[in-house]
Amino acid sequence: MPAGKRYAHIYSSEWLSYLRKELEPELVRSETIGAKAIEFDLALLMSQNRSLTQKVATAIYKLGFDGVCYESRHGADLLNWALFEPFHLNDLTDSALNAADPDFQEALRRLDLKFDDRL
């Protein structure tokens, strides 16, 4: 995590509690979730409801955070980062893609992908 930056780990119990208090009353009234009774929990937050994720991001942005961090729905050991704009990247280094890199090979294996270096 970059020094001096603040990120909300939105799947943590602390953030779920905060977001529940902030968003659940509106969601209960909203037609975007439907007429059935809802409970603001991790399953709801992990759903692919774009309207909900936009509301979450807006609430966190208004608190002055630099972005959000959350576990991927493809595995809790994978972290996703969403950065709010404007965001200035300081590290300008790059390196050539090494098809034999163990991390790259592991990513391909996990995603069941093949790399064609002829392109």
N, CA, C and O atoms as CSV, one atom per row, in Angstrom:
chain,resi,resn,atom,element,x,y,z
A,1,MET,N,N,0.848,-1.175,0.000
A,1,MET,CA,C,0.000,0.000,0.000
A,1,MET,C,C,0.893,1.236,0.000
A,1,MET,O,O,1.806,1.333,0.820
A,2,PRO,N,N,0.646,2.187,-0.907
A,2,PRO,CA,C,1.479,3.384,-0.965
A,2,PRO,C,C,1.411,4.181,0.333
A,2,PRO,O,O,0.347,4.331,0.933
A,3,ALA,N,N,2.565,4.686,0.753
A,3,ALA,CA,C,2.633,5.479,1.975
A,3,ALA,C,C,1.791,6.739,1.828
A,3,ALA,O,O,1.745,7.354,0.763
A,4,GLY,N,N,1.136,7.106,2.905
A,4,GLY,CA,C,0.359,8.338,2.909
A,4,GLY,C,C,-1.005,8.226,2.250
A,4,GLY,O,O,-1.748,9.207,2.209
A,5,LYS,N,N,-1.339,7.090,1.750
A,5,LYS,CA,C,-2.633,6.892,1.098
A,5,LYS,C,C,-3.554,6.107,2.029
A,5,LYS,O,O,-3.092,5.300,2.836
A,6,ARG,N,N,-4.846,6.347,1.913
A,6,ARG,CA,C,-5.820,5.639,2.754
A,6,ARG,C,C,-6.785,4.862,1.865
A,6,ARG,O,O,-7.367,5.397,0.921
A,7,TYR,N,N,-6.931,3.583,2.198
A,7,TYR,CA,C,-7.816,2.703,1.441
A,7,TYR,C,C,-8.797,2.036,2.390
A,7,TYR,O,O,-8.438,1.650,3.503
A,8,ALA,N,N,-10.013,1.907,1.950
A,8,ALA,CA,C,-11.047,1.243,2.743
A,8,ALA,C,C,-11.085,-0.228,2.348
A,8,ALA,O,O,-11.303,-0.556,1.182
A,9,HIS,N,N,-10.872,-1.114,3.318
A,9,HIS,CA,C,-10.975,-2.551,3.070
A,9,HIS,C,C,-12.440,-2.926,3.275
A,9,HIS,O,O,-12.838,-3.331,4.367
A,10,ILE,N,N,-13.237,-2.788,2.220
A,10,ILE,CA,C,-14.696,-2.787,2.340
A,10,ILE,C,C,-15.309,-4.120,2.744
A,10,ILE,O,O,-16.479,-4.151,3.126
A,11,TYR,N,N,-14.572,-5.214,2.677
A,11,TYR,CA,C,-15.135,-6.497,3.107
A,11,TYR,C,C,-14.855,-6.775,4.585
A,11,TYR,O,O,-15.268,-7.813,5.104
A,12,SER,N,N,-14.162,-5.867,5.265
A,12,SER,CA,C,-13.888,-6.063,6.689
A,12,SER,C,C,-15.172,-5.813,7.491
A,12,SER,O,O,-16.074,-5.110,7.037
A,13,SER,N,N,-15.235,-6.397,8.679
A,13,SER,CA,C,-16.426,-6.239,9.516
A,13,SER,C,C,-16.650,-4.778,9.891
A,13,SER,O,O,-17.793,-4.328,9.976
A,14,GLU,N,N,-15.572,-4.039,10.114
A,14,GLU,CA,C,-15.711,-2.628,10.464
A,14,GLU,C,C,-16.373,-1.840,9.334
A,14,GLU,O,O,-17.287,-1.050,9.570
A,15,TRP,N,N,-15.906,-2.060,8.114
A,15,TRP,CA,C,-16.488,-1.338,6.979
A,15,TRP,C,C,-17.898,-1.828,6.665
A,15,TRP,O,O,-18.761,-1.023,6.316
A,16,LEU,N,N,-18.147,-3.118,6.782
A,16,LEU,CA,C,-19.504,-3.610,6.548
A,16,LEU,C,C,-20.489,-2.968,7.525
A,16,LEU,O,O,-21.599,-2.604,7.139
A,17,SER,N,N,-20.086,-2.832,8.774
A,17,SER,CA,C,-20.933,-2.191,9.771
A,17,SER,C,C,-21.212,-0.735,9.389
A,17,SER,O,O,-22.354,-0.279,9.445
A,18,TYR,N,N,-20.160,-0.015,9.001
A,18,TYR,CA,C,-20.332,1.378,8.603
A,18,TYR,C,C,-21.246,1.488,7.375
A,18,TYR,O,O,-22.182,2.288,7.364
A,19,LEU,N,N,-20.973,0.695,6.361
A,19,LEU,CA,C,-21.751,0.768,5.118
A,19,LEU,C,C,-23.202,0.360,5.356
A,19,LEU,O,O,-24.111,0.925,4.748
A,20,ARG,N,N,-23.422,-0.608,6.230
A,20,ARG,CA,C,-24.789,-1.028,6.557
A,20,ARG,C,C,-25.569,0.158,7.115
A,20,ARG,O,O,-26.693,0.423,6.691
A,21,LYS,N,N,-24.969,0.872,8.069
A,21,LYS,CA,C,-25.650,2.025,8.674
A,21,LYS,C,C,-25.903,3.123,7.647
A,21,LYS,O,O,-26.945,3.777,7.669
A,22,GLU,N,N,-24.948,3.318,6.754
A,22,GLU,CA,C,-25.053,4.390,5.767
A,22,GLU,C,C,-25.998,4.071,4.608
A,22,GLU,O,O,-26.740,4.942,4.153
A,23,LEU,N,N,-25.973,2.841,4.137
A,23,LEU,CA,C,-26.657,2.520,2.878
A,23,LEU,C,C,-27.916,1.670,3.003
A,23,LEU,O,O,-28.788,1.742,2.138
A,24,GLU,N,N,-28.031,0.875,4.045
A,24,GLU,CA,C,-29.170,-0.041,4.134
A,24,GLU,C,C,-30.521,0.673,4.100
A,24,GLU,O,O,-31.415,0.212,3.391
A,25,PRO,N,N,-30.717,1.791,4.840
A,25,PRO,CA,C,-32.032,2.447,4.771
A,25,PRO,C,C,-32.431,2.838,3.348
A,25,PRO,O,O,-33.587,2.674,2.956
A,26,GLU,N,N,-31.476,3.353,2.581
A,26,GLU,CA,C,-31.764,3.730,1.195
A,26,GLU,C,C,-32.045,2.495,0.336
A,26,GLU,O,O,-32.935,2.518,-0.514
A,27,LEU,N,N,-31.289,1.423,0.559
A,27,LEU,CA,C,-31.473,0.213,-0.236
A,27,LEU,C,C,-32.824,-0.430,0.025
A,27,LEU,O,O,-33.429,-0.995,-0.886
A,28,VAL,N,N,-33.298,-0.352,1.249
A,28,VAL,CA,C,-34.610,-0.923,1.575
A,28,VAL,C,C,-35.691,-0.198,0.792
A,28,VAL,O,O,-36.660,-0.818,0.353
A,29,ARG,N,N,-35.537,1.117,0.612
A,29,ARG,CA,C,-36.517,1.911,-0.140
A,29,ARG,C,C,-36.313,1.814,-1.647
A,29,ARG,O,O,-37.225,2.113,-2.418
A,30,SER,N,N,-35.140,1.403,-2.066
A,30,SER,CA,C,-34.763,1.426,-3.477
A,30,SER,C,C,-35.376,0.284,-4.267
A,30,SER,O,O,-35.573,-0.816,-3.749
A,31,GLU,N,N,-35.663,0.553,-5.487
A,31,GLU,CA,C,-36.163,-0.501,-6.381
A,31,GLU,C,C,-35.025,-1.277,-7.018
A,31,GLU,O,O,-35.273,-2.289,-7.674
A,32,THR,N,N,-33.776,-0.834,-6.845
A,32,THR,CA,C,-32.657,-1.516,-7.484
A,32,THR,C,C,-32.400,-2.869,-6.849
A,32,THR,O,O,-31.851,-3.752,-7.508
A,33,ILE,N,N,-32.779,-3.067,-5.583
A,33,ILE,CA,C,-32.571,-4.344,-4.917
A,33,ILE,C,C,-33.826,-5.197,-4.998
A,33,ILE,O,O,-33.746,-6.425,-4.976
A,34,GLY,N,N,-34.962,-4.569,-5.090
A,34,GLY,CA,C,-36.216,-5.312,-5.169
A,34,GLY,C,C,-37.049,-5.100,-3.917
A,34,GLY,O,O,-36.607,-4.467,-2.958
A,35,ALA,N,N,-38.247,-5.633,-3.938
A,35,ALA,CA,C,-39.204,-5.396,-2.862
A,35,ALA,C,C,-38.970,-6.296,-1.652
A,35,ALA,O,O,-39.462,-5.994,-0.564
A,36,LYS,N,N,-38.234,-7.389,-1.813
A,36,LYS,CA,C,-38.039,-8.293,-0.681
A,36,LYS,C,C,-37.140,-7.670,0.375
A,36,LYS,O,O,-36.343,-6.780,0.079
A,37,ALA,N,N,-37.273,-8.141,1.600
A,37,ALA,CA,C,-36.449,-7.637,2.701
A,37,ALA,C,C,-34.994,-7.977,2.425
A,37,ALA,O,O,-34.672,-9.096,2.024
A,38,ILE,N,N,-34.119,-7.006,2.642
A,38,ILE,CA,C,-32.703,-7.232,2.396
A,38,ILE,C,C,-31.924,-7.075,3.689
A,38,ILE,O,O,-32.375,-6.427,4.633
A,39,GLU,N,N,-30.774,-7.668,3.709
A,39,GLU,CA,C,-29.838,-7.473,4.794
A,39,GLU,C,C,-28.520,-7.093,4.150
A,39,GLU,O,O,-28.027,-7.778,3.254
A,40,PHE,N,N,-27.959,-5.990,4.619
A,40,PHE,CA,C,-26.691,-5.543,4.064
A,40,PHE,C,C,-25.595,-6.389,4.686
A,40,PHE,O,O,-25.245,-6.205,5.852
A,41,ASP,N,N,-25.055,-7.315,3.907
A,41,ASP,CA,C,-23.999,-8.192,4.397
A,41,ASP,C,C,-22.968,-8.388,3.288
A,41,ASP,O,O,-23.063,-7.791,2.216
A,42,LEU,N,N,-21.995,-9.228,3.568
A,42,LEU,CA,C,-20.920,-9.445,2.604
A,42,LEU,C,C,-21.446,-10.016,1.285
A,42,LEU,O,O,-20.968,-9.634,0.217
A,43,ALA,N,N,-22.408,-10.912,1.345
A,43,ALA,CA,C,-22.963,-11.498,0.116
A,43,ALA,C,C,-23.575,-10.426,-0.776
A,43,ALA,O,O,-23.393,-10.448,-1.994
A,44,LEU,N,N,-24.296,-9.494,-0.175
A,44,LEU,CA,C,-24.893,-8.420,-0.961
A,44,LEU,C,C,-23.810,-7.539,-1.567
A,44,LEU,O,O,-23.887,-7.159,-2.735
A,45,LEU,N,N,-22.800,-7.219,-0.761
A,45,LEU,CA,C,-21.713,-6.367,-1.246
A,45,LEU,C,C,-20.922,-7.043,-2.361
A,45,LEU,O,O,-20.429,-6.371,-3.267
A,46,MET,N,N,-20.797,-8.364,-2.299
A,46,MET,CA,C,-20.054,-9.096,-3.325
A,46,MET,C,C,-20.888,-9.374,-4.577
A,46,MET,O,O,-20.362,-9.847,-5.584
A,47,SER,N,N,-22.178,-9.083,-4.512
A,47,SER,CA,C,-23.034,-9.315,-5.685
A,47,SER,C,C,-22.581,-8.399,-6.821
A,47,SER,O,O,-21.804,-7.468,-6.609
A,48,GLN,N,N,-23.055,-8.665,-7.976
A,48,GLN,CA,C,-22.649,-7.869,-9.134
A,48,GLN,C,C,-23.614,-6.718,-9.381
A,48,GLN,O,O,-23.874,-6.345,-10.525
A,49,ASN,N,N,-24.142,-6.160,-8.297
A,49,ASN,CA,C,-25.059,-5.034,-8.391
A,49,ASN,C,C,-24.257,-3.748,-8.548
A,49,ASN,O,O,-23.756,-3.200,-7.566
A,50,ARG,N,N,-24.137,-3.274,-9.767
A,50,ARG,CA,C,-23.305,-2.099,-10.084
A,50,ARG,C,C,-23.782,-0.848,-9.352
A,50,ARG,O,O,-22.966,-0.039,-8.911
A,51,SER,N,N,-25.075,-0.689,-9.223
A,51,SER,CA,C,-25.620,0.467,-8.528
A,51,SER,C,C,-25.149,0.492,-7.073
A,51,SER,O,O,-24.810,1.551,-6.543
A,52,LEU,N,N,-25.130,-0.665,-6.438
A,52,LEU,CA,C,-24.684,-0.746,-5.051
A,52,LEU,C,C,-23.198,-0.420,-4.933
A,52,LEU,O,O,-22.805,0.350,-4.056
A,53,THR,N,N,-22.374,-0.990,-5.798
A,53,THR,CA,C,-20.938,-0.728,-5.703
A,53,THR,C,C,-20.625,0.747,-5.964
A,53,THR,O,O,-19.686,1.294,-5.386
A,54,GLN,N,N,-21.403,1.385,-6.826
A,54,GLN,CA,C,-21.212,2.814,-7.065
A,54,GLN,C,C,-21.575,3.623,-5.818
A,54,GLN,O,O,-20.899,4.599,-5.494
A,55,LYS,N,N,-22.629,3.226,-5.127
A,55,LYS,CA,C,-23.017,3.906,-3.886
A,55,LYS,C,C,-21.941,3.729,-2.816
A,55,LYS,O,O,-21.625,4.672,-2.089
A,56,VAL,N,N,-21.382,2.532,-2.719
A,56,VAL,CA,C,-20.314,2.263,-1.757
A,56,VAL,C,C,-19.102,3.138,-2.070
A,56,VAL,O,O,-18.556,3.786,-1.177
A,57,ALA,N,N,-18.686,3.158,-3.323
A,57,ALA,CA,C,-17.526,3.953,-3.724
A,57,ALA,C,C,-17.761,5.438,-3.444
A,57,ALA,O,O,-16.856,6.128,-2.973
A,58,THR,N,N,-18.941,5.922,-3.723
A,58,THR,CA,C,-19.260,7.329,-3.475
A,58,THR,C,C,-19.176,7.655,-1.992
A,58,THR,O,O,-18.616,8.685,-1.617
A,59,ALA,N,N,-19.727,6.790,-1.143
A,59,ALA,CA,C,-19.699,7.008,0.306
A,59,ALA,C,C,-18.254,7.063,0.812
A,59,ALA,O,O,-17.922,7.904,1.647
A,60,ILE,N,N,-17.408,6.182,0.317
A,60,ILE,CA,C,-16.014,6.131,0.769
A,60,ILE,C,C,-15.221,7.308,0.219
A,60,ILE,O,O,-14.381,7.875,0.918
A,61,TYR,N,N,-15.482,7.674,-1.020
A,61,TYR,CA,C,-14.816,8.827,-1.628
A,61,TYR,C,C,-15.112,10.100,-0.838
A,61,TYR,O,O,-14.220,10.918,-0.614
A,62,LYS,N,N,-16.367,10.265,-0.418
A,62,LYS,CA,C,-16.769,11.450,0.342
A,62,LYS,C,C,-16.059,11.538,1.690
A,62,LYS,O,O,-15.942,12.623,2.259
A,63,LEU,N,N,-15.582,10.397,2.206
A,63,LEU,CA,C,-14.840,10.386,3.468
A,63,LEU,C,C,-13.367,10.753,3.275
A,63,LEU,O,O,-12.623,10.864,4.249
A,64,GLY,N,N,-12.945,10.943,2.021
A,64,GLY,CA,C,-11.583,11.371,1.737
A,64,GLY,C,C,-10.584,10.245,1.518
A,64,GLY,O,O,-9.375,10.477,1.541
A,65,PHE,N,N,-11.073,9.036,1.306
A,65,PHE,CA,C,-10.160,7.918,1.060
A,65,PHE,C,C,-9.643,7.966,-0.372
A,65,PHE,O,O,-10.252,8.578,-1.249
A,66,ASP,N,N,-8.500,7.304,-0.591
A,66,ASP,CA,C,-7.867,7.288,-1.904
A,66,ASP,C,C,-8.356,6.134,-2.786
A,66,ASP,O,O,-8.083,6.108,-3.986
A,67,GLY,N,N,-9.073,5.191,-2.192
A,67,GLY,CA,C,-9.585,4.064,-2.952
A,67,GLY,C,C,-10.102,2.984,-2.026
A,67,GLY,O,O,-10.204,3.172,-0.814
A,68,VAL,N,N,-10.426,1.842,-2.628
A,68,VAL,CA,C,-10.920,0.703,-1.860
A,68,VAL,C,C,-10.088,-0.531,-2.180
A,68,VAL,O,O,-9.509,-0.656,-3.260
A,69,CYS,N,N,-10.047,-1.423,-1.228
A,69,CYS,CA,C,-9.363,-2.703,-1.358
A,69,CYS,C,C,-10.375,-3.775,-0.990
A,69,CYS,O,O,-11.118,-3.618,-0.022
A,70,TYR,N,N,-10.412,-4.867,-1.753
A,70,TYR,CA,C,-11.365,-5.931,-1.453
A,70,TYR,C,C,-10.879,-7.237,-2.063
A,70,TYR,O,O,-10.139,-7.244,-3.047
A,71,GLU,N,N,-11.310,-8.344,-1.460
A,71,GLU,CA,C,-10.936,-9.656,-1.974
A,71,GLU,C,C,-11.709,-9.929,-3.265
A,71,GLU,O,O,-12.867,-9.539,-3.411
A,72,SER,N,N,-11.053,-10.592,-4.172
A,72,SER,CA,C,-11.663,-10.961,-5.439
A,72,SER,C,C,-12.717,-12.033,-5.229
A,72,SER,O,O,-12.589,-12.869,-4.335
A,73,ARG,N,N,-13.751,-12.012,-6.044
A,73,ARG,CA,C,-14.746,-13.090,-5.981
A,73,ARG,C,C,-14.176,-14.378,-6.575
A,73,ARG,O,O,-14.821,-15.425,-6.531
A,74,HIS,N,N,-12.967,-14.296,-7.129
A,74,HIS,CA,C,-12.291,-15.469,-7.675
A,74,HIS,C,C,-11.350,-16.120,-6.672
A,74,HIS,O,O,-10.665,-17.090,-6.995
A,75,GLY,N,N,-11.316,-15.582,-5.450
A,75,GLY,CA,C,-10.493,-16.162,-4.396
A,75,GLY,C,C,-10.131,-15.117,-3.359
A,75,GLY,O,O,-9.676,-14.025,-3.699
A,76,ALA,N,N,-10.333,-15.455,-2.092
A,76,ALA,CA,C,-10.068,-14.502,-1.010
A,76,ALA,C,C,-8.587,-14.163,-0.885
A,76,ALA,O,O,-8.236,-13.184,-0.226
A,77,ASP,N,N,-7.711,-14.954,-1.507
A,77,ASP,CA,C,-6.283,-14.654,-1.447
A,77,ASP,C,C,-5.858,-13.652,-2.524
A,77,ASP,O,O,-4.688,-13.276,-2.591
A,78,LEU,N,N,-6.788,-13.224,-3.356
A,78,LEU,CA,C,-6.512,-12.240,-4.401
A,78,LEU,C,C,-7.128,-10.907,-4.009
A,78,LEU,O,O,-8.326,-10.834,-3.736
A,79,LEU,N,N,-6.319,-9.849,-3.978
A,79,LEU,CA,C,-6.823,-8.527,-3.625
A,79,LEU,C,C,-7.030,-7.675,-4.865
A,79,LEU,O,O,-6.200,-7.666,-5.774
A,80,ASN,N,N,-8.130,-6.969,-4.890
A,80,ASN,CA,C,-8.418,-5.996,-5.939
A,80,ASN,C,C,-8.283,-4.608,-5.324
A,80,ASN,O,O,-8.607,-4.403,-4.154
A,81,TRP,N,N,-7.809,-3.670,-6.114
A,81,TRP,CA,C,-7.666,-2.285,-5.678
A,81,TRP,C,C,-8.397,-1.392,-6.664
A,81,TRP,O,O,-8.206,-1.506,-7.875
A,82,ALA,N,N,-9.226,-0.510,-6.151
A,82,ALA,CA,C,-9.887,0.501,-6.973
A,82,ALA,C,C,-9.388,1.853,-6.475
A,82,ALA,O,O,-9.550,2.180,-5.299
A,83,LEU,N,N,-8.794,2.626,-7.348
A,83,LEU,CA,C,-8.188,3.903,-6.984
A,83,LEU,C,C,-9.070,5.042,-7.470
A,83,LEU,O,O,-9.516,5.048,-8.617
A,84,PHE,N,N,-9.315,5.994,-6.598
A,84,PHE,CA,C,-10.124,7.144,-6.968
A,84,PHE,C,C,-9.265,8.153,-7.709
A,84,PHE,O,O,-8.101,8.356,-7.363
A,85,GLU,N,N,-9.832,8.785,-8.724
A,85,GLU,CA,C,-9.129,9.811,-9.482
A,85,GLU,C,C,-9.286,11.153,-8.794
A,85,GLU,O,O,-10.291,11.355,-8.113
A,86,PRO,N,N,-8.371,12.062,-8.931
A,86,PRO,CA,C,-7.093,11.861,-9.603
A,86,PRO,C,C,-6.136,11.085,-8.706
A,86,PRO,O,O,-6.093,11.297,-7.494
A,87,PHE,N,N,-5.384,10.200,-9.305
A,87,PHE,CA,C,-4.422,9.392,-8.576
A,87,PHE,C,C,-3.109,9.489,-9.313
A,87,PHE,O,O,-3.033,9.215,-10.511
A,88,HIS,N,N,-2.088,9.874,-8.602
A,88,HIS,CA,C,-0.780,10.078,-9.227
A,88,HIS,C,C,0.125,8.895,-8.892
A,88,HIS,O,O,0.400,8.623,-7.723
A,89,LEU,N,N,0.577,8.207,-9.914
A,89,LEU,CA,C,1.501,7.101,-9.724
A,89,LEU,C,C,2.923,7.648,-9.758
A,89,LEU,O,O,3.297,8.361,-10.689
A,90,ASN,N,N,3.701,7.320,-8.758
A,90,ASN,CA,C,5.059,7.835,-8.658
A,90,ASN,C,C,6.096,6.904,-9.272
A,90,ASN,O,O,7.132,7.373,-9.744
A,91,ASP,N,N,5.849,5.615,-9.278
A,91,ASP,CA,C,6.818,4.652,-9.780
A,91,ASP,C,C,6.682,4.558,-11.293
A,91,ASP,O,O,5.678,4.057,-11.799
A,92,LEU,N,N,7.680,5.034,-12.006
A,92,LEU,CA,C,7.628,5.042,-13.463
A,92,LEU,C,C,8.478,3.940,-14.077
A,92,LEU,O,O,8.723,3.954,-15.283
A,93,THR,N,N,8.928,2.994,-13.276
A,93,THR,CA,C,9.752,1.915,-13.800
A,93,THR,C,C,8.881,0.890,-14.504
A,93,THR,O,O,7.706,0.720,-14.182
A,94,ASP,N,N,9.463,0.236,-15.438
A,94,ASP,CA,C,8.778,-0.865,-16.101
A,94,ASP,C,C,9.817,-1.921,-16.455
A,94,ASP,O,O,11.022,-1.694,-16.342
A,95,SER,N,N,9.342,-3.041,-16.872
A,95,SER,CA,C,10.256,-4.110,-17.277
A,95,SER,C,C,9.580,-4.920,-18.369
A,95,SER,O,O,8.357,-4.926,-18.506
A,96,ALA,N,N,10.401,-5.592,-19.128
A,96,ALA,CA,C,9.871,-6.428,-20.195
A,96,ALA,C,C,9.138,-7.624,-19.599
A,96,ALA,O,O,9.483,-8.106,-18.521
A,97,LEU,N,N,8.139,-8.086,-20.303
A,97,LEU,CA,C,7.397,-9.267,-19.869
A,97,LEU,C,C,8.283,-10.489,-20.027
A,97,LEU,O,O,8.843,-10.736,-21.095
A,98,ASN,N,N,8.400,-11.236,-18.966
A,98,ASN,CA,C,9.181,-12.468,-18.994
A,98,ASN,C,C,8.198,-13.626,-18.911
A,98,ASN,O,O,7.648,-13.901,-17.845
A,99,ALA,N,N,7.979,-14.297,-20.020
A,99,ALA,CA,C,6.996,-15.378,-20.063
A,99,ALA,C,C,7.339,-16.518,-19.120
A,99,ALA,O,O,6.456,-17.294,-18.755
A,100,ALA,N,N,8.598,-16.639,-18.714
A,100,ALA,CA,C,9.006,-17.710,-17.802
A,100,ALA,C,C,8.891,-17.308,-16.328
A,100,ALA,O,O,9.158,-18.124,-15.446
A,101,ASP,N,N,8.499,-16.062,-16.053
A,101,ASP,CA,C,8.383,-15.596,-14.671
A,101,ASP,C,C,7.394,-16.489,-13.906
A,101,ASP,O,O,6.279,-16.715,-14.376
A,102,PRO,N,N,7.790,-16.992,-12.742
A,102,PRO,CA,C,6.924,-17.905,-11.981
A,102,PRO,C,C,5.583,-17.282,-11.591
A,102,PRO,O,O,4.563,-17.970,-11.607
A,103,ASP,N,N,5.566,-15.995,-11.241
A,103,ASP,CA,C,4.301,-15.347,-10.892
A,103,ASP,C,C,3.382,-15.241,-12.101
A,103,ASP,O,O,2.172,-15.443,-12.000
A,104,PHE,N,N,3.982,-14.917,-13.254
A,104,PHE,CA,C,3.197,-14.838,-14.484
A,104,PHE,C,C,2.640,-16.211,-14.847
A,104,PHE,O,O,1.473,-16.329,-15.219
A,105,GLN,N,N,3.459,-17.234,-14.741
A,105,GLN,CA,C,3.017,-18.597,-15.035
A,105,GLN,C,C,1.899,-19.032,-14.082
A,105,GLN,O,O,0.949,-19.698,-14.494
A,106,GLU,N,N,2.019,-18.650,-12.802
A,106,GLU,CA,C,0.980,-19.002,-11.829
A,106,GLU,C,C,-0.332,-18.294,-12.156
A,106,GLU,O,O,-1.402,-18.892,-12.040
A,107,ALA,N,N,-0.261,-17.031,-12.562
A,107,ALA,CA,C,-1.469,-16.301,-12.957
A,107,ALA,C,C,-2.139,-16.967,-14.152
A,107,ALA,O,O,-3.360,-17.115,-14.175
A,108,LEU,N,N,-1.352,-17.368,-15.141
A,108,LEU,CA,C,-1.906,-18.068,-16.305
A,108,LEU,C,C,-2.565,-19.375,-15.885
A,108,LEU,O,O,-3.652,-19.707,-16.357
A,109,ARG,N,N,-1.906,-20.119,-14.995
A,109,ARG,CA,C,-2.456,-21.396,-14.543
A,109,ARG,C,C,-3.783,-21.193,-13.824
A,109,ARG,O,O,-4.752,-21.902,-14.094
A,110,ARG,N,N,-3.831,-20.225,-12.910
A,110,ARG,CA,C,-5.055,-19.986,-12.137
A,110,ARG,C,C,-6.221,-19.569,-13.017
A,110,ARG,O,O,-7.371,-19.914,-12.745
A,111,LEU,N,N,-5.918,-18.827,-14.072
A,111,LEU,CA,C,-6.968,-18.337,-14.960
A,111,LEU,C,C,-7.202,-19.249,-16.159
A,111,LEU,O,O,-8.011,-18.946,-17.036
A,112,ASP,N,N,-6.480,-20.371,-16.185
A,112,ASP,CA,C,-6.595,-21.340,-17.273
A,112,ASP,C,C,-6.374,-20.662,-18.628
A,112,ASP,O,O,-7.168,-20.819,-19.555
A,113,LEU,N,N,-5.269,-19.904,-18.719
A,113,LEU,CA,C,-4.921,-19.185,-19.925
A,113,LEU,C,C,-3.615,-19.703,-20.505
A,113,LEU,O,O,-2.812,-20.304,-19.791
A,114,LYS,N,N,-3.401,-19.478,-21.776
A,114,LYS,CA,C,-2.152,-19.802,-22.458
A,114,LYS,C,C,-1.567,-18.503,-22.993
A,114,LYS,O,O,-2.304,-17.608,-23.407
A,115,PHE,N,N,-0.231,-18.400,-22.985
A,115,PHE,CA,C,0.446,-17.211,-23.470
A,115,PHE,C,C,1.095,-17.526,-24.803
A,115,PHE,O,O,1.881,-18.466,-24.918
A,116,ASP,N,N,0.760,-16.729,-25.811
A,116,ASP,CA,C,1.335,-16.894,-27.141
A,116,ASP,C,C,2.330,-15.759,-27.369
A,116,ASP,O,O,1.921,-14.626,-27.622
A,117,ASP,N,N,3.611,-16.042,-27.283
A,117,ASP,CA,C,4.621,-14.989,-27.422
A,117,ASP,C,C,4.978,-14.704,-28.878
A,117,ASP,O,O,5.909,-13.944,-29.145
A,118,ARG,N,N,4.261,-15.294,-29.809
A,118,ARG,CA,C,4.516,-15.034,-31.226
A,118,ARG,C,C,3.908,-13.699,-31.670
A,118,ARG,O,O,4.214,-13.223,-32.764
A,119,LEU,N,N,3.070,-13.100,-30.859
A,119,LEU,CA,C,2.390,-11.860,-31.251
A,119,LEU,C,C,3.266,-10.663,-31.111
A,119,LEU,O,O,2.837,-9.547,-31.403
